[in-house]
Amino acid sequence: MKAGVITIGDELLLGQTINTNLAKIGMAFGEVGVSVIQSCTIMDSREGILEVLDNMLSKFELVVITGGLGPTNDDVTKEVLTEYFQSELILNEEVLAHIRNIFESKGRVMVPSNIDQAKVPKDCEILWNPLGTAPGMWFEKQNKIVISLPGVPYEMENLLKTEVIPKLKSISIASRKYYRTIMTQGIGESFLAEKISDWENRIYKDGMSLAYLPSPGMIRLRITTENKNKDKEKIDAYIKEITDRLPQYVYANEDVSIFQIVGELLKEEKATLSTVESCTAGGIANAFTAFSGSSTFFKGGFITYSNTLKMKLANVTAQSLDKYGAVSEQVAKEMAIGGRKELETDYCISVTGIAGPTGGSEEKPVGTVWIAVASSQGVVTEKFILGNDRGRNIQRSILCAANVLRRVILGITRSNH
């Protein structure tokens, strides 16, 4: 099944807001065999919505619209869809009660525009939105489907998961297309391609395809088939093979954060974690604690940007700083050992490096990063030479730190750089 996506909002066109909704829709639809062929971002205007909607429905069986469902006068999506499907707006008492409950729970007073959000087209099916005031809407006409969802990302994602995808599955419109994603960290695209060339060639010989989807610090590998029933077991076998071959790089066989994966490993082990960070300035701690339940394993951390705090908080010796420098294996070790002792955790990650763009030398160029993980078994250290871009160096350091810890927990031999 082919689909088009329309995202509405001036803030998207001005670059003030990143269009994450499109990515979420594309990923969710791909898992049920719906291919997003085209997307379009437009202003919230009657003429623009009608033009793009007409164009997409002439080519695709399904069109998703996100945005333009708010309470203000410039949110016109609902009115345009009511007109397009020759319907009328009616007050839905269930939606109204839900909106009233939201306002009362926050001690706020409803205004007429909030009541208007409870008016929905007579001929649509309401998609219940427990996280906000604007319900989603599902329209069907002449074997075509139009789905309208709120633009607020967390509301849209929840409706996608709880309403849209289950409904698409229930009416059996998904094609035979099927894909799986393999997550890797700690290896460049060209090096990875060289290591798995034989594996990749066999995938193509089996009539399937492989896509490399790189981002700073990690690469997604996506295997796709047009015949799920025939190839699903083959894809599962290919994934097991590459996971067994490259355990130091492959951390998951679904699109999931490495911090979530490592967090689950720590929970299974009933182990605790702390961090001592220099060049990442708390980024590792933030990445782990972005997920609910992280308090069961993450106990805290030190940001030791200065040498003084490295010594004061993490017990790094002045002698090591003088002899080896702040960016060194010895200092990274002492940071991890000291942090583990002071914060009383099973594991401690430390990171010290030269993020750039200044501060490098011939011996220690910009992008030099040392990562250490201390545990009851000792300390594992690893050196990375990452590049010249400060932002990417910090992001990659945070990801590399998580993967070093993952390998320590699982007893996997370090990777080569």
Secondary structure, DSSP 8 states (H G I E B T S, - for coil): -EEEEEEE-HHHHTTSS--HHHHHHHHHHHHTT-EEEEEEEE-S-HHHHHHHHHHHHTT-SEEEEES--SSSTT--HHHHHHHHTT--EEE-HHHHHHHHHHHHHTT----HHHHHTTEEETTSEEE--TTSSS-EEEEEETTEEEEEE-SSHHHHHHHIIIIIHHHHHHTT---S-EEEEEEEESS-HHHHHHHTHHHHHHHHHTT-EEEEEEETTEEEEEEEES-HHHHHHHHHHHHHHHHHH-TTTEEESSS--HHHHHHHHHHHHT--EEEEESTTTTHHHHHHHTSTTGGGTEEEEEE--SHHHHHHHH---HHHHHHH-SSSHHHHHHHHHHHHHHHT-SEEEEEEE--SSS---SSS-TTEEEEEEEETTEEEEEEEE--S-HHHHHHHHHHHHHHHHHHHHHT------
